[in-house]
Amino acid sequence: MISRMKSNVLVASYRSMIATLALLMLSEPTWATGDPARGATTFQACAVCHSITAGEHRTGPSLATIWRRKAGTVEGFQHYSEAMNKANLVWTEQTLDRWLAKPEALIPGTSMTFPGLSESKARQDVIAYLKAVSEGKAPATAQRGGGMMMSMQPSSTRCEPQTARSRRSGNSICA
C-alpha cells in the first residue's frame, strides 16, 4: 500500500513538472523585461523616421503593427530595401533585440541608417514599448530634446537619408 502511494506521488510529481515545463515553453519569453515607459522615451529618437500610428509612414514604415509580423510587410509602405523584402523573419523579442543591436548584421544590405543600440536594457525597453503599442497599451511619451540619437551627434550635425553610395563606401551619412 505504501509503495503504491509513493508511486502515485512520484507520477503526480512528474506530471506536474511536465505541465510546468510545457507552460514555460508555450508562454512569452521572460528574458525581455523592458519598461515600456522608458522605451517610449528612448523611441523618440526613432520617431524621426518611424511613427507608431498605423498607416502613418515616414522615411521608415509605421511600427504600430510590427509585433509578430513578417519583416518588410507593413501595409502601405513602399520603400523597403531589397534586403528587407527578402528577409525571412518575424519581429519578436529575439529578432527585435538583434535588429536594434545592429541592423546591418541581422539584415545585410538594409537601408536603415541606424547603427544600433549597444545597451541591452535600452533595447529591451524599446521592445517592451513596441509590444505595448501593438496591444494598444502604449504609455505616454515624455518630451525630451531630440532623443538619444541627438545626444550622440554634435548639435550642428544634420543627417540625410542613406544612399547606396554611402552604404558601399562606409562613409558617414551625417553632414
KOLVO-850384 format. One record per atom (N, C-alpha, C): residue in three letters; chain; y, z, x. Coordinates in nm, 4 decimals. Each point is the difference from the previous one (the first is absolute). Example, Ala and Ser with C-alpha at 12.3 -4.5 7.8 and 13.67 -1.06 7.14 Angstrom:
// KOLVO-850384
rest, kette, v, w, u
ala, A, -0.5690, 0.7800, 1.3190
ala, A, 0.1190, 0.0000, -0.0890
ala, A, 0.1200, 0.0000, 0.0900
ser, A, 0.1050, -0.0720, -0.0350
ser, A, 0.1190, 0.0060, 0.0820
ser, A, 0.1090, 0.0730, -0.0770
//
This chain:
// KOLVO-850384
rest, kette, v, w, u
met, A, -0.1190, 0.0000, 0.0816
met, A, 0.1190, 0.0000, -0.0816
met, A, 0.1258, 0.0000, 0.0863
ile, A, 0.0002, 0.0862, 0.1020
ile, A, 0.1161, 0.0079, 0.0881
ile, A, 0.0150, -0.1303, 0.0776
ser, A, -0.1086, -0.0556, 0.0451
ser, A, 0.0039, -0.1254, 0.0737
ser, A, 0.0588, -0.1121, -0.0868
arg, A, -0.0381, -0.0020, -0.1253
arg, A, 0.0515, -0.1028, -0.0919
arg, A, 0.1507, 0.0174, -0.0220
met, A, 0.0462, 0.1259, -0.0093
met, A, 0.1427, 0.0276, -0.0174
met, A, 0.0781, -0.0469, 0.1224
lys, A, -0.0538, 0.0287, 0.1187
lys, A, 0.0656, -0.0440, 0.1223
lys, A, 0.0083, -0.1515, 0.0044
ser, A, -0.1045, -0.0645, -0.0432
ser, A, -0.0035, -0.1456, -0.0027
ser, A, 0.1051, -0.0549, -0.0971
asn, A, 0.0106, 0.0621, -0.1165
asn, A, 0.0994, -0.0427, -0.0988
asn, A, 0.1421, 0.0204, 0.0518
val, A, 0.0237, 0.1107, 0.0671
val, A, 0.1320, 0.0273, 0.0569
val, A, 0.0326, -0.1030, 0.1080
leu, A, -0.0976, -0.0307, 0.0827
leu, A, 0.0186, -0.0977, 0.1061
leu, A, 0.0314, -0.1381, -0.0577
val, A, -0.0725, -0.0421, -0.1018
val, A, 0.0240, -0.1290, -0.0652
val, A, 0.1392, -0.0022, -0.0618
ala, A, 0.0381, 0.1082, -0.0660
ala, A, 0.1332, 0.0082, -0.0613
ala, A, 0.1086, -0.0073, 0.1069
ser, A, -0.0219, 0.0640, 0.1133
ser, A, 0.0973, -0.0043, 0.1098
ser, A, 0.0159, -0.1414, 0.0536
tyr, A, -0.1100, -0.0689, 0.0195
tyr, A, 0.0054, -0.1381, 0.0480
tyr, A, 0.0726, -0.0901, -0.0996
arg, A, -0.0302, 0.0174, -0.1290
arg, A, 0.0660, -0.0804, -0.1028
arg, A, 0.1506, 0.0246, 0.0006
ser, A, 0.0381, 0.1248, 0.0137
ser, A, 0.1417, 0.0354, 0.0043
ser, A, 0.0680, -0.0638, 0.1207
met, A, -0.0673, 0.0062, 0.1154
met, A, 0.0560, -0.0583, 0.1211
met, A, 0.0136, -0.1511, -0.0144
ile, A, -0.0986, -0.0670, -0.0551
ile, A, 0.0038, -0.1448, -0.0197
ile, A, 0.1116, -0.0365, -0.0974
ala, A, 0.0146, 0.0743, -0.1068
ala, A, 0.1067, -0.0262, -0.0977
ala, A, 0.1366, 0.0167, 0.0640
thr, A, 0.0169, 0.1031, 0.0804
thr, A, 0.1269, 0.0227, 0.0685
thr, A, 0.0315, -0.1141, 0.0955
leu, A, -0.0971, -0.0413, 0.0789
leu, A, 0.0208, -0.1115, 0.0924
leu, A, 0.0332, -0.1287, -0.0751
ala, A, -0.0661, -0.0249, -0.1108
ala, A, 0.0286, -0.1198, -0.0797
ala, A, 0.1424, 0.0027, -0.0519
leu, A, 0.0447, 0.1149, -0.0472
leu, A, 0.1377, 0.0112, -0.0487
leu, A, 0.1001, -0.0228, 0.1122
leu, A, -0.0266, 0.0533, 0.1159
leu, A, 0.0886, -0.0203, 0.1135
leu, A, 0.0070, -0.1470, 0.0401
met, A, -0.1131, -0.0665, -0.0040
met, A, -0.0030, -0.1415, 0.0386
met, A, 0.0722, -0.0868, -0.1016
leu, A, -0.0019, 0.0368, -0.1258
leu, A, 0.0614, -0.0806, -0.1044
leu, A, 0.1464, 0.0349, -0.0248
ser, A, 0.0456, 0.1112, 0.0514
ser, A, 0.1369, 0.0425, -0.0249
ser, A, 0.0956, -0.0658, 0.0981
glu, A, 0.1285, 0.0113, -0.0289
glu, A, 0.1033, -0.0509, 0.0891
glu, A, -0.0117, 0.0693, 0.1353
pro, A, 0.0251, -0.0725, 0.1084
pro, A, -0.0031, 0.0649, 0.1308
pro, A, 0.1022, 0.1135, 0.0062
thr, A, -0.0377, 0.1086, 0.0624
thr, A, 0.0893, 0.1146, 0.0059
thr, A, 0.0775, 0.0055, 0.1305
trp, A, -0.0229, -0.0943, 0.0907
trp, A, 0.0702, 0.0060, 0.1279
trp, A, 0.1464, -0.0364, -0.0152
ala, A, 0.0350, -0.0763, -0.1020
ala, A, 0.1383, -0.0417, -0.0200
ala, A, 0.0708, 0.1044, -0.0856
thr, A, 0.0597, 0.0974, 0.0634
thr, A, 0.0648, 0.1072, -0.0726
thr, A, 0.1503, -0.0060, 0.0188
gly, A, 0.0555, -0.1184, -0.0165
gly, A, 0.1433, -0.0164, 0.0172
gly, A, 0.0791, 0.0598, -0.1144
asp, A, 0.1285, 0.0132, 0.0228
asp, A, 0.0933, 0.0534, -0.0983
asp, A, 0.0815, -0.1156, -0.0574
pro, A, -0.0175, -0.0317, -0.1284
pro, A, 0.0721, -0.1130, -0.0595
pro, A, 0.1519, 0.0138, 0.0083
ala, A, 0.0525, 0.1214, -0.0086
ala, A, 0.1450, 0.0191, 0.0077
ala, A, 0.0515, -0.0361, 0.1397
arg, A, -0.0702, 0.0465, 0.1039
arg, A, 0.0396, -0.0393, 0.1364
arg, A, -0.0203, -0.1503, 0.0186
gly, A, -0.1080, -0.0526, -0.0595
gly, A, -0.0259, -0.1437, 0.0079
gly, A, 0.1105, -0.0819, -0.0642
ala, A, 0.0574, 0.0506, -0.1091
ala, A, 0.1109, -0.0699, -0.0662
ala, A, 0.1192, -0.0110, 0.0937
thr, A, 0.0256, 0.1064, 0.0740
thr, A, 0.1114, -0.0011, 0.0952
thr, A, -0.0290, -0.0975, 0.1140
thr, A, -0.1193, 0.0052, 0.0545
thr, A, -0.0385, -0.0908, 0.1083
thr, A, 0.0018, -0.1446, -0.0482
phe, A, -0.0420, -0.0224, -0.1244
phe, A, -0.0061, -0.1349, -0.0562
phe, A, 0.1367, -0.0662, -0.0102
gln, A, 0.1067, 0.0763, 0.0029
gln, A, 0.1332, -0.0600, -0.0107
gln, A, 0.0225, -0.1071, 0.1056
ala, A, -0.0591, 0.0161, 0.1174
ala, A, 0.0114, -0.1028, 0.1030
ala, A, -0.0727, -0.1271, -0.0425
cys, A, -0.1090, 0.0152, -0.0728
cys, A, -0.0777, -0.1143, -0.0483
cys, A, 0.0727, -0.0722, -0.1129
ala, A, 0.0831, 0.0751, -0.0732
ala, A, 0.0677, -0.0532, -0.1182
ala, A, 0.1001, -0.1098, 0.0333
val, A, 0.0312, -0.0180, 0.1258
val, A, 0.0856, -0.1119, 0.0393
val, A, -0.0708, -0.1312, -0.0338
cys, A, -0.1309, -0.0038, 0.0171
cys, A, -0.0788, -0.1217, -0.0240
cys, A, -0.0930, 0.0088, -0.1212
his, A, -0.0334, 0.1209, -0.0452
his, A, -0.0979, 0.0178, -0.1075
his, A, 0.0563, 0.0854, -0.1124
ser, A, -0.0265, -0.0413, -0.1217
ser, A, 0.0362, 0.0759, -0.1188
ser, A, -0.1226, 0.0752, -0.0507
ile, A, 0.0238, 0.1024, -0.0804
ile, A, -0.1115, 0.0671, -0.0693
ile, A, 0.0073, -0.0287, -0.1498
thr, A, 0.0793, -0.1004, -0.0359
thr, A, 0.0084, -0.0447, -0.1385
thr, A, -0.0873, -0.1238, -0.0132
ala, A, -0.0947, 0.0035, -0.0907
ala, A, -0.0911, -0.1135, -0.0180
ala, A, 0.0795, -0.1276, -0.0273
gly, A, -0.0346, -0.1060, 0.0722
gly, A, 0.0635, -0.1303, -0.0188
gly, A, 0.1306, -0.0177, 0.0744
glu, A, 0.0533, 0.1052, 0.0588
glu, A, 0.1259, -0.0095, 0.0745
glu, A, -0.0322, -0.0184, 0.1480
his, A, 0.0046, -0.1251, 0.0445
his, A, -0.0351, -0.0319, 0.1380
his, A, 0.1255, -0.0157, 0.0838
arg, A, -0.0111, 0.0326, 0.1240
arg, A, 0.1088, -0.0163, 0.0966
arg, A, -0.0549, -0.0882, 0.1115
thr, A, 0.0334, 0.0290, 0.1223
thr, A, -0.0587, -0.0736, 0.1114
thr, A, -0.1513, 0.0133, -0.0038
gly, A, -0.0475, 0.1184, -0.0358
gly, A, -0.1418, 0.0269, -0.0191
gly, A, -0.0285, 0.0217, -0.1472
pro, A, -0.1264, 0.0073, -0.0347
pro, A, -0.0360, 0.0175, -0.1416
pro, A, 0.0301, 0.1404, -0.0513
ser, A, 0.0089, 0.0118, -0.1303
ser, A, 0.0075, 0.1308, -0.0638
ser, A, -0.1288, 0.0747, 0.0344
leu, A, 0.0121, 0.1281, 0.0261
leu, A, -0.1179, 0.0810, 0.0319
leu, A, -0.0414, 0.0889, -0.1173
ala, A, 0.0542, -0.0290, -0.1183
ala, A, -0.0260, 0.0822, -0.1178
ala, A, -0.1464, -0.0002, -0.0414
thr, A, -0.0698, -0.1092, 0.0252
thr, A, -0.1377, -0.0106, -0.0505
thr, A, -0.1018, -0.0338, 0.1091
ile, A, 0.0284, 0.0406, 0.1234
ile, A, -0.0928, -0.0387, 0.1075
ile, A, -0.1232, 0.0886, 0.0107
trp, A, 0.0046, 0.1196, -0.0575
trp, A, -0.1113, 0.0926, 0.0157
trp, A, -0.1303, -0.0604, -0.0510
arg, A, -0.0993, -0.0066, 0.0881
arg, A, -0.1322, -0.0564, -0.0291
arg, A, 0.0059, -0.1477, -0.0385
arg, A, 0.1034, -0.0682, 0.0455
arg, A, 0.0169, -0.1432, -0.0238
arg, A, -0.0358, -0.0749, 0.1275
lys, A, -0.0565, -0.1183, -0.0150
lys, A, -0.0298, -0.0853, 0.1151
lys, A, 0.1323, -0.0394, 0.0655
ala, A, 0.0031, 0.0063, 0.1312
ala, A, 0.1206, -0.0355, 0.0746
ala, A, 0.0399, -0.1444, -0.0293
gly, A, 0.1302, -0.0218, -0.0095
gly, A, 0.0522, -0.1351, -0.0190
gly, A, -0.0108, -0.0522, -0.1419
thr, A, -0.0084, 0.0882, -0.0994
thr, A, -0.0202, -0.0467, -0.1376
thr, A, 0.1004, 0.0561, -0.1008
val, A, 0.1133, 0.0531, 0.0443
val, A, 0.0975, 0.0523, -0.0960
val, A, 0.0586, -0.1177, -0.0783
glu, A, -0.0094, 0.0101, -0.1320
glu, A, 0.0465, -0.1073, -0.0876
glu, A, 0.1477, -0.0297, 0.0217
gly, A, 0.0320, -0.1282, 0.0078
gly, A, 0.1384, -0.0430, 0.0089
gly, A, 0.0554, -0.0080, 0.1408
phe, A, -0.0706, 0.0544, 0.0983
phe, A, 0.0500, -0.0089, 0.1379
phe, A, -0.0613, -0.1226, 0.0658
gln, A, 0.0859, -0.0908, 0.0448
gln, A, -0.0457, -0.1292, 0.0504
gln, A, 0.0133, -0.0165, 0.1514
his, A, 0.0364, 0.1056, 0.0711
his, A, 0.0314, -0.0159, 0.1424
his, A, -0.0955, 0.0727, 0.0939
tyr, A, -0.1255, 0.0135, -0.0393
tyr, A, -0.0971, 0.0616, 0.0898
tyr, A, -0.0266, -0.0914, 0.1188
ser, A, -0.0231, 0.0612, 0.1148
ser, A, -0.0391, -0.0770, 0.1181
ser, A, -0.1414, -0.0545, -0.0217
glu, A, -0.0341, -0.1008, 0.0755
glu, A, -0.1357, -0.0547, -0.0072
glu, A, -0.1023, 0.1088, 0.0340
ala, A, 0.0342, 0.0829, 0.0985
ala, A, -0.0908, 0.1084, 0.0402
ala, A, -0.0235, 0.0977, -0.1154
met, A, 0.1051, 0.0342, -0.0722
met, A, -0.0153, 0.0929, -0.1128
met, A, -0.0804, -0.0654, -0.1125
asn, A, 0.0249, -0.1275, -0.0242
asn, A, -0.0765, -0.0707, -0.1033
asn, A, -0.1491, -0.0038, 0.0322
lys, A, -0.0335, -0.0041, 0.1276
lys, A, -0.1402, -0.0064, 0.0415
lys, A, -0.0634, 0.1377, 0.0194
ala, A, 0.0823, 0.1040, -0.0015
ala, A, -0.0516, 0.1359, 0.0222
ala, A, -0.0960, 0.0373, -0.1122
asn, A, -0.1108, 0.0567, 0.0393
asn, A, -0.1003, 0.0397, -0.0977
asn, A, -0.0106, 0.1524, -0.0003
leu, A, 0.1044, 0.0646, -0.0548
leu, A, -0.0019, 0.1448, -0.0072
leu, A, 0.0715, 0.0457, -0.1263
val, A, -0.0296, 0.1219, -0.0372
val, A, 0.0602, 0.0625, -0.1176
val, A, 0.0818, 0.1186, 0.0499
trp, A, 0.1168, 0.0219, -0.0600
trp, A, 0.0872, 0.1085, 0.0429
trp, A, -0.0516, 0.1346, -0.0510
thr, A, -0.0519, 0.0796, 0.0927
thr, A, -0.0507, 0.1350, -0.0255
thr, A, 0.0653, 0.0932, 0.1021
glu, A, -0.0345, 0.1281, -0.0033
glu, A, 0.0532, 0.0931, 0.0998
glu, A, -0.0280, -0.0498, 0.1419
gln, A, -0.1232, -0.0429, 0.0216
gln, A, -0.0395, -0.0410, 0.1348
gln, A, 0.0719, -0.1269, 0.0445
thr, A, 0.0034, -0.1013, -0.0845
thr, A, 0.0632, -0.1256, 0.0413
thr, A, 0.1509, 0.0165, 0.0117
leu, A, 0.0606, 0.0761, -0.0907
leu, A, 0.1442, 0.0227, 0.0110
leu, A, 0.0343, 0.0799, 0.1252
asp, A, -0.0851, 0.0956, 0.0363
asp, A, 0.0252, 0.0768, 0.1218
asp, A, -0.0032, -0.0911, 0.1226
arg, A, -0.0981, -0.0872, 0.0061
arg, A, -0.0086, -0.0942, 0.1126
arg, A, 0.1180, -0.0963, -0.0011
trp, A, 0.0384, -0.0478, -0.1185
trp, A, 0.1114, -0.0939, -0.0141
trp, A, 0.1317, 0.0653, 0.0427
leu, A, 0.0249, 0.1201, -0.0487
leu, A, 0.1247, 0.0678, 0.0335
leu, A, 0.0062, 0.0403, 0.1468
ala, A, -0.1156, 0.0238, 0.0610
ala, A, -0.0027, 0.0355, 0.1421
ala, A, 0.0386, -0.1200, 0.0860
lys, A, -0.0537, -0.1168, -0.0334
lys, A, 0.0276, -0.1194, 0.0806
lys, A, -0.0418, -0.1237, -0.0798
pro, A, 0.0920, -0.0550, -0.0795
pro, A, -0.0336, -0.1129, -0.0864
pro, A, -0.0640, -0.1183, 0.0735
glu, A, 0.0539, -0.0347, 0.1128
glu, A, -0.0502, -0.1166, 0.0747
glu, A, -0.1437, 0.0208, 0.0465
ala, A, -0.0395, 0.1239, 0.0252
ala, A, -0.1374, 0.0271, 0.0431
ala, A, -0.0987, -0.0168, -0.1157
leu, A, 0.0425, 0.0349, -0.1213
leu, A, -0.0889, -0.0128, -0.1151
leu, A, -0.0093, -0.1445, -0.0476
ile, A, 0.1144, -0.0673, -0.0064
ile, A, 0.0025, -0.1394, -0.0453
ile, A, 0.0795, -0.0812, 0.1024
pro, A, -0.0672, -0.0480, 0.1046
pro, A, 0.0697, -0.0798, 0.1019
pro, A, 0.0643, -0.1235, -0.0636
gly, A, 0.1252, -0.0252, 0.0385
gly, A, 0.0715, -0.1153, -0.0540
gly, A, 0.0816, 0.0322, -0.1234
thr, A, 0.0040, 0.1286, -0.0400
thr, A, 0.0798, 0.0371, -0.1165
thr, A, 0.1473, -0.0284, 0.0264
ser, A, 0.0743, -0.0247, -0.1048
ser, A, 0.1439, -0.0230, 0.0160
ser, A, 0.0789, 0.1298, -0.0166
met, A, -0.0680, 0.1095, -0.0238
met, A, 0.0684, 0.1289, -0.0125
met, A, 0.0557, 0.0407, 0.1355
thr, A, 0.1291, 0.0312, 0.0020
thr, A, 0.0665, 0.0296, 0.1272
thr, A, -0.0065, 0.1462, 0.0400
phe, A, -0.0464, 0.0848, -0.0878
phe, A, -0.0098, 0.1430, 0.0267
phe, A, -0.0993, 0.0253, 0.1132
pro, A, 0.0415, 0.0696, 0.1065
pro, A, -0.0891, 0.0206, 0.1146
pro, A, -0.1080, 0.1044, -0.0225
gly, A, 0.0179, 0.0870, -0.0965
gly, A, -0.0985, 0.1032, -0.0267
gly, A, 0.0632, 0.1372, -0.0003
leu, A, -0.0703, 0.0930, -0.0592
leu, A, 0.0440, 0.1382, -0.0108
leu, A, -0.1010, 0.0849, 0.0758
ser, A, 0.0403, 0.0546, 0.1132
ser, A, -0.0949, 0.0675, 0.0883
ser, A, -0.0439, 0.1370, -0.0512
glu, A, 0.0829, 0.0685, -0.0768
glu, A, -0.0336, 0.1338, -0.0463
glu, A, -0.0971, -0.0040, -0.1177
ser, A, -0.1183, 0.0540, 0.0204
ser, A, -0.1035, 0.0009, -0.1030
ser, A, 0.0474, 0.0679, -0.1280
lys, A, 0.0677, 0.1126, 0.0123
lys, A, 0.0460, 0.0746, -0.1187
lys, A, 0.0982, -0.0848, -0.0807
ala, A, 0.0896, -0.0694, 0.0658
ala, A, 0.0961, -0.0857, -0.0707
ala, A, -0.0725, -0.1130, -0.0727
arg, A, -0.1033, -0.0569, 0.0637
arg, A, -0.0791, -0.1046, -0.0667
arg, A, -0.0691, 0.0562, -0.1234
gln, A, -0.0585, 0.1188, 0.0121
gln, A, -0.0680, 0.0608, -0.1142
gln, A, 0.0979, 0.0293, -0.1137
asp, A, 0.1225, 0.0380, 0.0349
asp, A, 0.1023, 0.0242, -0.1021
asp, A, 0.0352, -0.1290, -0.0739
val, A, 0.0171, -0.1083, 0.0732
val, A, 0.0322, -0.1286, -0.0629
val, A, -0.1167, -0.0455, -0.0874
ile, A, -0.1211, 0.0176, 0.0483
ile, A, -0.1188, -0.0378, -0.0781
ile, A, -0.0056, 0.0812, -0.1296
ala, A, 0.0249, 0.1301, 0.0077
ala, A, 0.0006, 0.0848, -0.1203
ala, A, 0.1085, -0.0455, -0.0965
tyr, A, 0.1145, -0.0406, 0.0545
tyr, A, 0.1097, -0.0501, -0.0836
tyr, A, -0.0394, -0.1305, -0.0701
leu, A, -0.0587, -0.0941, 0.0734
leu, A, -0.0395, -0.1277, -0.0607
leu, A, -0.1070, 0.0205, -0.1071
lys, A, -0.0888, 0.0945, 0.0222
lys, A, -0.1005, 0.0308, -0.1016
lys, A, 0.0674, 0.0581, -0.1241
ala, A, 0.0946, 0.0914, 0.0200
ala, A, 0.0735, 0.0593, -0.1124
ala, A, 0.0780, -0.1065, -0.0763
val, A, 0.0595, -0.0940, 0.0724
val, A, 0.0725, -0.1107, -0.0637
val, A, -0.0942, -0.0771, -0.0909
ser, A, -0.1172, -0.0335, 0.0505
ser, A, -0.0948, -0.0797, -0.0780
ser, A, -0.0494, 0.0744, -0.1231
glu, A, 0.0015, 0.1331, 0.0047
glu, A, -0.0446, 0.0825, -0.1123
glu, A, 0.1148, 0.0373, -0.0932
gly, A, 0.1199, -0.0510, 0.0300
gly, A, 0.1165, 0.0326, -0.0815
gly, A, 0.0496, 0.1416, 0.0199
lys, A, -0.0295, 0.0595, 0.1156
lys, A, 0.0373, 0.1390, 0.0289
lys, A, 0.0888, 0.0105, 0.1236
ala, A, 0.0784, -0.1027, 0.0275
ala, A, 0.0814, -0.0005, 0.1213
ala, A, 0.1089, 0.1060, -0.0060
pro, A, 0.0115, 0.0815, 0.1053
pro, A, 0.1073, 0.0992, 0.0040
pro, A, 0.1338, -0.0694, 0.0256
ala, A, 0.1067, 0.0659, -0.0371
ala, A, 0.1336, -0.0537, 0.0264
ala, A, 0.0234, -0.0021, 0.1501
thr, A, 0.0748, -0.0982, 0.0458
thr, A, 0.0288, -0.0093, 0.1432
thr, A, 0.1283, 0.0735, 0.0325
ala, A, -0.0004, 0.0657, 0.1146
ala, A, 0.1216, 0.0647, 0.0489
ala, A, 0.0826, -0.1051, 0.0719
gln, A, 0.1266, 0.0018, -0.0179
gln, A, 0.0864, -0.0978, 0.0655
gln, A, 0.0191, 0.0394, 0.1449
arg, A, -0.0167, -0.0982, 0.0839
arg, A, 0.0122, 0.0220, 0.1428
arg, A, 0.0644, -0.1232, 0.0594
gly, A, 0.0795, 0.0143, 0.0994
gly, A, 0.0714, -0.1119, 0.0590
gly, A, -0.0884, -0.0947, 0.0780
gly, A, -0.0454, -0.1075, -0.0620
gly, A, -0.0665, -0.1073, 0.0711
gly, A, -0.1484, 0.0145, 0.0205
gly, A, -0.0598, 0.1122, -0.0270
gly, A, -0.1442, 0.0129, 0.0158
gly, A, -0.0406, 0.0177, 0.1448
met, A, -0.1287, 0.0189, 0.0220
met, A, -0.0491, 0.0322, 0.1335
met, A, 0.0142, -0.1135, 0.0986
met, A, -0.0112, -0.1233, -0.0455
met, A, 0.0079, -0.1118, 0.0937
met, A, 0.1415, -0.0140, 0.0553
met, A, 0.0996, 0.0346, -0.0785
met, A, 0.1371, -0.0106, 0.0478
met, A, 0.0236, 0.0971, 0.1148
ser, A, -0.0644, 0.1145, -0.0016
ser, A, 0.0190, 0.0958, 0.1081
ser, A, -0.0691, -0.0456, 0.1280
met, A, -0.0841, -0.1011, -0.0103
met, A, -0.0701, -0.0498, 0.1178
met, A, 0.0789, -0.1121, 0.0689
gln, A, 0.1093, -0.0445, -0.0614
gln, A, 0.0777, -0.1099, 0.0540
gln, A, 0.1440, 0.0451, 0.0214
pro, A, 0.0694, -0.0588, 0.0979
pro, A, 0.1423, 0.0305, 0.0141
pro, A, 0.0717, -0.0402, -0.1279
ser, A, 0.1095, 0.0688, -0.0311
ser, A, 0.0696, -0.0264, -0.1258
ser, A, 0.0532, -0.1418, -0.0096
ser, A, 0.0215, -0.0678, 0.1113
ser, A, 0.0506, -0.1371, -0.0036
ser, A, -0.1119, -0.1030, -0.0125
thr, A, -0.1245, 0.0459, -0.0025
thr, A, -0.1140, -0.0909, -0.0067
thr, A, -0.0174, -0.0548, -0.1403
arg, A, -0.0271, -0.1299, -0.0084
arg, A, -0.0236, -0.0651, -0.1275
arg, A, -0.1284, -0.0793, 0.0133
cys, A, -0.0945, 0.0196, -0.0922
cys, A, -0.1275, -0.0692, 0.0069
cys, A, -0.0019, -0.1189, -0.0947
glu, A, -0.0565, -0.1064, 0.0483
glu, A, -0.0154, -0.1213, -0.0797
glu, A, -0.1472, -0.0192, -0.0311
pro, A, -0.0307, -0.0786, -0.1037
pro, A, -0.1418, -0.0279, -0.0269
pro, A, -0.0677, -0.0618, 0.1219
gln, A, -0.1235, 0.0349, 0.0210
gln, A, -0.0745, -0.0476, 0.1152
gln, A, -0.0320, -0.1479, -0.0162
thr, A, 0.0133, -0.0728, 0.1083
thr, A, -0.0337, -0.1414, -0.0008
thr, A, -0.1286, -0.0213, 0.0770
ala, A, -0.0603, -0.1162, -0.0201
ala, A, -0.1228, -0.0316, 0.0731
ala, A, 0.0264, 0.0011, 0.1505
arg, A, 0.1167, -0.0491, 0.0414
arg, A, 0.0343, -0.0041, 0.1420
arg, A, 0.0085, 0.1413, 0.0576
ser, A, 0.0632, 0.0929, -0.0715
ser, A, 0.0130, 0.1356, 0.0534
ser, A, -0.1345, 0.0712, 0.0041
arg, A, -0.0910, -0.0307, -0.0963
arg, A, -0.1335, 0.0599, 0.0045
arg, A, -0.0771, -0.0497, 0.1206
arg, A, 0.0079, -0.1320, 0.0271
arg, A, -0.0745, -0.0571, 0.1132
arg, A, 0.0525, 0.0530, 0.1323
ser, A, 0.1321, 0.0103, 0.0119
ser, A, 0.0572, 0.0399, 0.1283
ser, A, -0.0087, 0.1487, 0.0249
gly, A, -0.0157, 0.0786, -0.1081
gly, A, -0.0038, 0.1439, 0.0145
gly, A, 0.1385, 0.0601, 0.0169
asn, A, 0.1058, -0.0830, -0.0113
asn, A, 0.1360, 0.0495, 0.0131
asn, A, 0.0397, 0.0803, -0.1217
ser, A, 0.0930, 0.0898, 0.0196
ser, A, 0.0496, 0.0801, -0.1107
ser, A, 0.0650, -0.0887, -0.1034
ile, A, -0.0108, 0.0379, -0.1234
ile, A, 0.0629, -0.0761, -0.1067
ile, A, 0.1307, 0.0634, -0.0432
cys, A, 0.0390, 0.1066, 0.0673
cys, A, 0.1250, 0.0659, -0.0337
cys, A, 0.1071, -0.0451, 0.0971
ala, A, 0.1184, -0.0258, -0.0532
ala, A, 0.1105, -0.0462, 0.0843
ala, A, 0.1082, 0.1046, 0.0076
//
